[in-house]
Amino acid sequence: MNTYRIHSFCRRVLHDPNFRQRLLETPELALKECTLDDTERHALLSGDVVSLYQNGASAFLLLILSRYCLFGLELPIYNARMRSLRGTQTEASAEQRDLP
Amino acid sequence: MAEIVAAYAVPHTPSFIAEVAKNGVASPTAGFFATIKAHLDEINPDLLILIQNDHFNTFFLDNWPTFALGIADKTTGPSDQTPEMPQYEVTVAQPLARHLLSSLVENDFDFSASQEFDVDHAVLVPLHFLTPTMAVPIVPVFINCLVPPLPTARRCYRLGSTIKTTIEQWRKPYRVAVIASGSLSLEVGGPLIEPGKTFGVPDPEWASWILDTLRSCQHNELVAAATPERMAQAGNVGGELLNWIALLGITGRREPEILINQPELGNAFAAWTLAKRDEA
């Protein structure tokens, strides 16, 4: 997984309201505007913040997806998925990540 | 000669804007900021330096600075859709910004400089509460508190003391105040968030110990303890402590006049007077 692409995507969500709207209305179509591989596209479309985080994506930036309820990531769902990582190896190695 | 007349440290929690708008004077946060604002109003500085960290808004990972100065003639924000915050335009104290840039590079701090930039909540949450008319020109100093490798605490402390020295060598009659912003323990969006929330405070004891070192002026102990690993234990934005540490390099070993703990949010508020107004 190329985390820079995921991070750039999250940043665009925050700063480009038209793109955000397209993602809410037709997520699969809107994602075709982005350079992503199949794994990255699938993880985003399924709101799989666990695998995105485990593969090194920044939680700080992933939270943007929940802020705008993209990919079914309303806060209770985002919160539960992210909290499921507590005490796991991923959390233990957090300081080794590229980004928080 | 210019001088630094006061120093402040405050949080920059984005949700404060909407929370205070909703709860007014009943909000403890409103009261804490009002206490700091009263001190700042009394000091009445000519210029403000903001020591803070960008959150992937002013800069991004295509070109991420360890230390940066904003040297445009003005800036705008918030650039990150901070809920309910008005859009502000703030004058940048460009002569001061350029003085800092040349002096800091001369003193071995290799700063990046941006001549066109906007700012996010790290600059504007403090200003929204402390100088809401935006009448005092600012210089934003950006420290990388988020993206490893972070600058060391030792270097940030020395950055603060160098800023103080270079201001005192500036042949202008300005009275400058410094505001640092950031949390002491905070997780945003990561596994350590609290149930149902976007954030968590993983290490309130660390935050409390930091405040103890401020009271006792044990800056050396704090700088030694603030390793990247230790700050990361306090949350994924625990590195924002570096903004506070740079400020301590400016205040030197002197106890804050005001120190307010907000442990439930991993935050604190502090104020130091560094020179008497009539000495200016």
Interface residues (C-beta under 8 A of the other chain):
Chain A: Y4 H7 S8 R11 L14 H15 Y53 A59 F60 L61 L62 L63 S66 R67 L75 P76 Y78 N79 M82 R83 S84 L85 R86 T88 T90 E91 A94 E95 R97 D98 L99 P100
Chain B: H55 F56 N57 F60 L61 S79 D80 Q81 L146 V147 P148 E187 V188 G189 G190 P191 L192 I193 P195 G196 K197 T198 P228 E229 A232 N236 V237 G239
